[in-house]
């Protein structure tokens, strides 16, 4: 890699790549975005509302993830990079602000902000790396961003449902691009071995986004409980269940697999491939699961003894199911196998769905918590067993 032509723009790999304070500052915009997404889903807890929220989540995640890849290669403390990241933050803030009415009167705002963030950042990187071996890769990415940008802007001008269809097409093209190496007529194709990344940095960035989502979940729980006019025992129990659900998700992901996976990616002969699958794509269902669980927490804390509707059951059970499924796929991508415990947890959550009307929201959330707690406990037991086995082998 020709670092000399980049004038210190590219990050050095010699001492490892740490997450900088400016990257943490950048993430603050996406705290707001995650909050907006959960509130939007709560206000329209229907199949169409969930579909629209998913489209917006895919866009938000893609804008953040491409910035994550960019700062894995470029030094965010370089003044020029900071200026571009600041512009991306502004565009991200506009995106987040437009989320509640993105399929109504703010669609063009959302589309323009998204395209500005994606195409603008990529254009800068393409220019700055034009003499570097990364340059052709960024040129292909820019070509795709400009192509899909037309669909985003056209969707912003269109009415519903044409807007939804155009944005779905744009997302389908964007999400498929990394899998075929950004193949573009006249520009060739990239290989995952061209994406020389710092695996530890990529892992830490995605771990921090999960922390953002979990923090938003706790924020929703606390705000809902604070707004109650009178606190009954059931509301207090629901508050505790919501909190412990967030703890269980943290435990499942961070107790062991997060650090071990980061080391596995860092030692991989093709970290770009693992970065693409394990982090770029597979972390998305985990983030979605946390957002859906935040919606469930708000419903359960506000109405612990209410009626379990189809929407309530979908978020109370669907949130943990999305998170567990995402984590199962994550372990499969990194270590090449599914774990029995996660498959059993998914089966248990699925079996609860048809009998959910027999419960009230609090009891259903409590049973879902038991499933998550059992999975966390299984992981603790498995970790201890493997540690003992290693010690016995050494002895």
N, C-alpha and C positions, 0 to 999 in steps of 0.2 A: 504494500500500500504506500502510495507516494505522499507521505505526510508533509514533505517540504513544500509542495505546491499549495497546500491548504493553509499555510501560514498559522499553524496552531489551531485551526478550526476543528480538526478531528480530535476525538478523545484518545488519549494515550492508553494503551492496554497494559503497560508495563507493571503498574502497581495496583491493577484492578480498577474497576469503574464504580465509584460510589454515587449514590443518589444525592444530588446537590440540594441546597436550600431553595434554589429557584424552581427546581422541579416540584418540590413540595408546595411552594407558593402557587405554581401553575395548577396543581390539583384542586385548589380551593374552589375554582369555578365549577368543577365537576361534583363537588359536594352539593352545590345548588342544583345542578342538573339531575342528580339522583333523587333529590327531594322532590323536584318538579315531576319527575316520572312517577314516583309512588303516589303523589297527590292526584295526578291525572288518572291513574288507574283506579284509585279509590272512588273518584267522582263518576266514573263510567265503567262499572264493574259488569260489563257485558262482553260477549264474544267479539263484537266489533271494536269495543273500547280497548280490550286486551290486545287485539291485533294492531290497532293504531299505536298503542303504547310500545309494542314490540318494535315496530318500524322506527320509532323515535329513539328507542334504546339502542338499536343496531347502529343508527347514525351517530349517536353520542359516543358509544363505545369505539366505533371506527375512528372518529376524530381524535379521541384520546390515545388509542392504541398506535396510530401512525405517528403521533408526537412522541410516544414512548420509544418507538424504533428510531426515530430521528435523533433523540437525545442519547440513544445508545451509541450512535456513531459520531454525533457532533457534540462539541463541548458547550453545555448550556451556560457556562460562565464567560464565554466569548461575547463581547458586546453586540456583535451583529446577530448572533443566535438569540441572545436575550431579547433584542428588539423584535425579531420574528415571533418568538414565543409569546411576547407581550401582545402582539397583534392577534395571535391565535387565541390567547386568553379572552380578548375582547370579543372575537367572533364566537367563542364558546359561550360566553356570558349572554350574548344575543340569542344564540340557539336555545339556551336554557330558559331564558325569559319568554321565548316564543312557544315553548312546549305546550302549555295549557290550551292554546288556540292554534296549534300548528295545522290542524285540518279544518280550520275556519278562516278567520281574517288575518292570521299571522303566518300563513304558509310561505309566502314569498320571503318574509323576514328570516324564517328558519332556513329556507333553501339557500338564500344568498350568503348567510352567515356560515353555513356548512361548507359551501363551495369555496368561499374566501379562505376558510381555515385550511381546507385540504389542498386546494390548488395553489394558494399563495405560499404556504409553507413548503410544499414540494417544489415549486418553481425556484424558490430561494436555494434550496439544497441542490437542485439540479445545476444551477449556475455556479455555485460555490465548489461543486465536485466535478466540474466538467473535465478537468485534467486528471482526475483520480480514477482508479479502477471501479469505484462505486458509481461513477457518473452515468454509464449506460443503464444501470439498474434504475436510478432515479428518473432518467429520461423516459423509460417505459412506464414507470408509475405515474409520472406527470401526464403522459398521453392518455392513460386510463382515467385520471382525475378530470381532465378536460372533457373527455367523452361523456362520462357520467354526469359531469357538471351541467351539461345541456339538459339532461333529463331532470335533474333536480330543479333547475330554474323553470323549465317548462311545467313541472308539477306545481311549482309555487304559483304560477299564473292560472293553472287549471282549477276547476271545481271538483268537488268530491262526487263520484269515486275515481275520476280520471287521475286526480292527484295521487291517490293511494297506489294506483296501478303504475304510474310513472316512477314513483319513488321506490316501489318494490322492484321494478326492473333495474333501476340504478343500483340498488343494494345488491341484487343478484349478480350483476356484472362486477361490482367492487369486491364482493366476498369470494367470487370465483377466481379473481385475478391472481392471488398468491398461489393458488393450487396449480395453475398452468404457467407459472413463472412470468406473469405479466406479458405474455406473448402478445406482440402488437405488430401489425403489418409494417414491414420495413425496418423494425427496430430489434428484431430477434427476441430471445427469451433469456430470462435469468434462471440460475440454478440456486438451490438452497445453500450450496457450498460457497456461493458468492456472498451470502449474507453473513459475514464474519461478525458475530455479535459477542458481547460480554453476557454470558448466561446468567451470572449472579445478579447483574444489574437488571436484566429483563425480569428475572424472578422477583426481585425486590420491588420493582415498579408495580407489577401485578398484585403482589401481596398488599401493597399500600392501597391500591384501588379497592381491594376487598375490605380493608379496614375502613375506607371511606364509606362503603355501602353499609357495613355493620354499624358505623357511627350514626349514619342517617336512620337506621332502624331503631337505635336507642333514642335518638332525638324524637322520632315520631311517638314512641312509647311514652317517653317522659312528658311531651307536650300534650298528648291525649289525656293522660292521667291528671296532669295539672289543670286541664280545662273542665274536669268534672265538677259539677256543683256540689255534690256530696259524695264522699268516698265510702262505699260499702265494702263488706268483706269480699264479695265476689270480684269487685273491681280491683281490690288489692291483690287478690289471687291471680287475676288475669295479668296484672302488671308484673308480678313475679314470674309467671309462666313466659311472658314475652321476653323478659330480661334473660332468663335461663335458656331460652331458645337461641338467643344471640350468642350466649356463652358456648352452647353446644356446637354451633356452627364454627365459632372461632377454634374450639378445641379440636374438632375433626380436621380442620385444615392446617392449623398452625402448630399443633402439639409436636408433630414429627415430620409429616410429609412435605411441608413447605421448605424447610431447610434442606432436607435430604434431596428433594427434587432439584433445588437450585444447584447443589453440588453435582447431581447427575447431568444436568444440562451443561454446566461449565466444563465437565470432563468429556462431553460428547465429541466425537470426531466431526459431527455435522450439527453444531448448535443452532444454526439457522432453521433446520427442519423441525427440531424440537420447539424452538421459539415460536415458529408458525403454528404448530398443532397444539402443544400443551398450554401455551400462554395466549397467543393471538385469538384463537378460536375457542378453546375448551374452557377458559375462564369465564366466558360470557354467560353460560347457563348458571354458573355459581353466582355471578353478580345478579342475574335475573331472579334467582331463587331468593336472595336476600331482599331485593326490592319487593317481591311478591309477599314475602313473610312480613315485611314492614306494614304492608296494607292489611294483612291478616291481624297483626298486633293491634292496629288502630281499631279495627272492627271489634275484636274480642274485648279490649279494654273498655270501649265505649258501650258495648252491649253484651256483657258476659252471659246473660241468661236469655238472649234473644233466640229467634228461630234460625236454624241453620239452612240458609238458602243454597242453591247451587253455586252461586258466586262465592259465598262464604266458605263453603267446603273446598272450592277450587283453590282459593288463596291459602287457607289454613293447611291443607295437605299438599297443594302444588308447590308452595314455596320450599318446604323441606325436600320434596321430591326432586325439584330442579337442582337444588344445591347438591344433594347426594349423587344424582346422576352425573352432574358436572364433575364432581370429585372422583367418581368412579372412572370416568373417561380420562381424567387427568392422570390418575395412577396408571391407567392402561397405556397412555401415550408415553409416559416416562419410564415405566418399568415393564411394560409389555404384558400385563395381566390384569384381569378384573379380580376384585376381592369378594369373597363370599358374603362378608358382613354387609357390604353396600348393596348387593343384590337382594339380600334378605330384608334390609331396611326399605328398599323400594317396593318389594312385594307387600310388606306390612302396610305401608302407606296406601298402596293400591287397594288392598283389601278393606281398608277403612272407608273408602269412597262410597260404596253402595250402602253402607249402614250409617253414614254420617247424619241422616235426618233423625236418628235415634238419640243423638247427643245434642246438648246445647253448645254454643260456641266455645265456652270455657272448657268444657270437658273434652271436646274434640281437639282443642289446642293442647290440652294436657296430655292426651294420649299420643299426639304427634310428637310432643316433647319427650315422652318416654322412649319413643323409637329413636330419636336423635341422641338421647342420653345413653341408650344401650349401645348405639354405634360408637360413640365416643369412648365408652367403657371398654368395648371390644378392642379398640385401637390401643388403649392404655395397656390392656392385658397382653396384646400381641407384641407390643414394644418391650415390655418387661420380659416376656418369654424369649424374644430374640436376643436381648441383652444377656440373659442368663446363659443361653446356648453359646454365645460368643465367649463369655467368661470361662465356661466349662471347657471349650475347645482350647483356649489359651493355657488354662491350667493343665 
